[in-house]
Amino acid sequence: MGRTRKVGPAGSFGARYGSTLRKRWARIIMAMRAPHRCPRCQTKAVKRISVGIWRCKKCGLVFAGGAYVPYTKTGDVSRRTSTAPRPR
């Protein structure tokens, strides 16, 4: 296969699909493969098992999240509203 130093994970596409889509795909995949912070033990050891399922390598916590990132914007909003104190 060709060299992929510049294009990263999108190198498997070759010259197909256009540069903008290849760059977007590379950004998404690099963000997915990066280590994420565990909600239980706070270490950067969370990896994706399959689509939407994430596992911490250190403490073994398995939880559901987004397809490409463990914490989505919608999930963050719902987490904030569910833990916020209720007005009296």
C-alpha positions as CSV (number, residue, x, y, z in Angstrom):
1,M,0.0,0.0,0.0
2,G,1.1,3.6,-0.5
3,R,2.5,6.0,2.1
4,T,0.0,7.4,4.5
5,R,2.1,9.9,6.5
6,K,0.0,12.9,5.4
7,V,-3.4,11.4,5.0
8,G,-3.4,9.1,8.0
9,P,-6.3,6.6,8.2
10,A,-7.8,7.9,5.0
11,G,-4.9,6.5,3.0
12,S,-6.8,3.3,2.4
13,F,-9.1,5.3,0.1
14,G,-6.4,6.2,-2.3
15,A,-7.4,9.0,-4.7
16,R,-11.1,8.3,-4.4
17,Y,-14.0,10.2,-2.8
18,G,-12.5,13.7,-2.8
19,S,-10.0,15.4,-0.6
20,T,-12.6,17.1,1.7
21,L,-14.4,13.8,2.5
22,R,-11.1,12.0,3.1
23,K,-9.9,14.7,5.5
24,R,-13.2,14.6,7.4
25,W,-13.0,10.8,7.7
26,A,-9.4,11.0,8.9
27,R,-10.4,13.6,11.6
28,I,-13.3,11.4,12.8
29,I,-11.2,8.2,12.9
30,M,-8.2,9.8,14.7
31,A,-10.6,11.2,17.3
32,M,-12.2,7.8,17.8
33,R,-8.8,6.0,18.2
34,A,-7.5,8.6,20.7
35,P,-7.6,7.6,24.3
36,H,-10.5,9.1,26.2
37,R,-11.1,9.7,29.9
38,C,-13.0,7.1,31.9
39,P,-16.0,8.4,33.9
40,R,-15.2,6.2,36.8
41,C,-11.4,6.2,37.3
42,Q,-10.6,9.4,35.3
43,T,-7.7,7.8,33.5
44,K,-7.2,8.1,29.7
45,A,-7.8,4.4,29.0
46,V,-11.2,4.3,27.2
47,K,-11.2,2.5,23.9
48,R,-14.1,1.6,21.5
49,I,-15.2,-2.1,21.5
50,S,-17.8,-1.7,18.7
51,V,-20.2,1.0,17.5
52,G,-21.4,2.9,20.6
53,I,-19.8,0.6,23.1
54,W,-16.8,1.8,25.1
55,R,-14.5,0.1,27.7
56,C,-11.9,1.4,30.1
57,K,-8.8,-0.7,30.0
58,K,-7.9,0.0,33.6
59,C,-11.1,-0.4,35.6
60,G,-13.1,-2.5,33.1
61,L,-16.1,-0.2,33.0
62,V,-18.2,-0.8,29.9
63,F,-20.7,1.9,28.9
64,A,-22.7,3.1,25.9
65,G,-21.8,6.3,24.1
66,G,-21.6,7.8,20.7
67,A,-20.6,5.9,17.6
68,Y,-17.2,7.7,17.2
69,V,-16.7,9.4,20.6
70,P,-17.8,8.1,24.0
71,Y,-19.4,11.4,25.1
72,T,-21.8,13.1,22.7
73,K,-23.1,16.7,23.0
74,T,-26.6,15.5,23.6
75,G,-25.4,13.1,26.3
76,D,-23.5,16.0,28.0
77,V,-26.6,18.1,28.0
78,S,-28.8,15.4,29.4
79,R,-26.2,14.6,32.1
80,R,-26.1,18.2,33.2
81,T,-29.9,18.5,33.4
82,S,-30.3,15.2,35.3
83,T,-27.7,16.1,37.9
84,A,-28.6,19.8,38.3
85,P,-30.4,20.7,41.6
86,R,-34.1,21.3,41.2
87,P,-35.6,24.7,42.0
88,R,-38.1,24.8,44.9
